[in-house]
Structure formats: C-alpha cells, structure tokens
Amino acid sequence: MKKNKYQNILANHFREHSSIYLFIAVLFLMGVIFGAIVVNSLTLSQKEDLFYYLSQFFSQISNGKVADSKDLFIQSFSHNSKFIGLMWLLGISIIGLPVILILLFIKGMVVGFTVGFLVNQMGWNGFLLSFVSVLPQNIIIIPVFIISATLAVSFSFKMIRQQFIKKMGEPMLPLFGRYMVLLVGAIVSLVIAAGVEAYISPGLMKSIVNMVGSFIGGFSL
C-alpha cells in the first residue's frame, strides 16, 4: 500500500510538472550543445594552451600524483552544494527565476565544453577519458540539478501566483516544507556524487590514461 502511495505521488508530481521538466531538460541540453560548439570557436593557440595543461594533468594522474581523495571530496561537494544552494535560494525569490535558468544553462555548457574539448582534441581516446572522468558523478549530479531547477522554478511560479494573481490559494508553509525536503535530498545526493568523484573516478581515469598514454603524448593539434 505504501509503495503504491509513493508511486502515485511521484506519478502525480511528474504529471503536474511535466512541462517544466521538459523545458529544463531542453535548456540543459542546449547548454551542453553550446559548450561543445564553443570548443570549435577557440583559436589554435587557446587549444594548445588548454591541451598543454590537460596533458600535464594526465601526466600527474598517470604517475599517481593526484589530490588527496578527502580534498577532492570536499571540493566537489562544496562546489555543487553551493550551486544547488544558490538555486534553492533563488527559488524563494520572485526575481531569481531567470537566474535559475542561467545557472542551469551554464552547468550544461561546462559539461558540454569539457566533453567536447576532450573529444575534439583526442578523438575516441578523449571520449573514453570523458566517459570515466565526467560521466560517473554526473549520472547523479545532472538529475539533481534538473530536479532542483524544476522545483525551484515551480516554487517561484507559485509564489508569483500567490502574490500577484490569487489572494487565496494553497498555503505557502506546507509548500516551503516540501521545498526544504528537496534541499535535504539534493544535499544527500551530492554527498554520494562527491564520493564517486573523489574515490572512484580517479582510479578509472588512471586506468584509461595509462592505456592511452602513448596517444596523449604523441597527439598533435
């Protein structure tokens, strides 16, 4: 009975917010595409500089000279939680609605640029590296960002309706309580994602870098 209840709640939630989810997902995808396009607009010298630092980074990974896993965990969690926290705060601010969309677009652009640059410069080897360095943690992070952005936009819309359109509507306190639950769930998910990025991704990256090391060293722009 409880399982069916939760399934019905989730089904109703996605049905109610389906248009916002679609818009947010498309916006994020546009950011990814734009980030990949930006790679092609870089000059040769910019690509050379970026690839030089990238090669240095790969060399350090190959030699086992990577940052401490604890430091990586803190850095990853701090960065993503600040992003989500800002998005959450903007959701309770009526004027923060466009900024939420901009933040999501930027997140997509960063992912698209990272993957696009690796693939552009290293072909299939770059795809393998992006697969093990970008994908594992982002399997968790991207859905968290999309869900958080959707609910932040939805909450902001409800506040706008409450203030300017309907004098009598659904009480805001229960809505805020559910919105707070979203933040807690997002933080827990980001802890898991940071653990993946700090303790799993570096080992996968070292394996791939060692496998394709000869290609990295001899690759020409």
Secondary structure as UniProt FT lines:
FT   HELIX           2..16
FT   HELIX           18..41
FT   HELIX           44..62
FT   TURN            63..64
FT   HELIX           69..91
FT   HELIX           94..96
FT   HELIX           97..133
FT   HELIX           135..160
FT   HELIX           161..165
FT   HELIX           172..199
FT   HELIX           201..218
//
